[in-house]
Amino acid sequence: MEIELRKWGNSIGLRIPNKLAQSMSLEENSVVELVQSDNSLIIKKKEEIDIDELINSIPDDFEYPEDVRNFVESECQGEELI
């Protein structure tokens, strides 16, 4: 599929044909992710992350890296809000 890029303010925009947008469940105000790979531009639908799914994806044997562990396990030193 060939698409012509157009000036949009100080940027360059492209239009996603309706059939393609519908097939990917994209609609106005959908968020996509742009990934540059060598000489290609990849447009990915940004999936909404459910916080419960994210928390459940942490392995049971997860350990913080050494450079973060001291911070996470330290006590408050002032008036930090957690």
N, C-alpha and C positions, 0 to 999 in steps of 0.2 A: 504494500500500500504506500503510495507516495503522497506526502502532505507538504504544502507550501507554508513556510514560516512567514509570519507577518510581524511588523513592528507593533509593540504594545507598550506605550510610554517609553521608558528607557530600556525596556527588555524586548525580547523576541518571544512571541507566543505561537502556539500551534493549536489547531482545532482537532478534537477527537471526533471522528465520525460517529453519528448516533448509534448505528448498528454495533460498532465496536464498544462504545460506552455501555450500551445495554447488555451486551454479552459479558461484560466485566462488572456489572452492577454499579457503574459509576454514574453519578448524577451531579448536578450543580453543588458546589461546596464540598464534594468528596476530596479527601486528601490523598495525594499520591507521593511516592518517593522517587526521586531522580538519582540514578546511579550511573556514574561515568566508568566505562570499562574500555580501555584502549581507545579506539576510534568510534565507540558506540555510546549511545545514550539509552539507558534502560529505564522505562517507566513502570513502576510497580504500584499496585494498589496497596495503600497503607492499611494494614489490618488493625482493627481496634483491639487493644489488649485488655482483657478482663483481669483485674487485680488478683482475684482468687486463683485464676489459672496461672498467673505469673508466680504467685507464692507457692502454689503446688508444684511448680516446675523445678523448684530448688531441691537438689538431691539431699537425702537424709544425712549423708556424710560430708556436706558442705562445710568448709572452713574458710574463714577470711584469710586473705594473703597476709603475710607477716607485717607489711608496711601499713596495713589498715587495722589489723587486730588490736594494736595498742590503743588506737583512737576509739574503737568500738567498745573495748572493755574498760576504758578509763572512766573514772568518776568525774562528775561535773566540777569545774574549777571556778566557776563564777555564776552568772545568772543565765546559763544556757537554757533554752526551751527545747524540750524533746517531745 
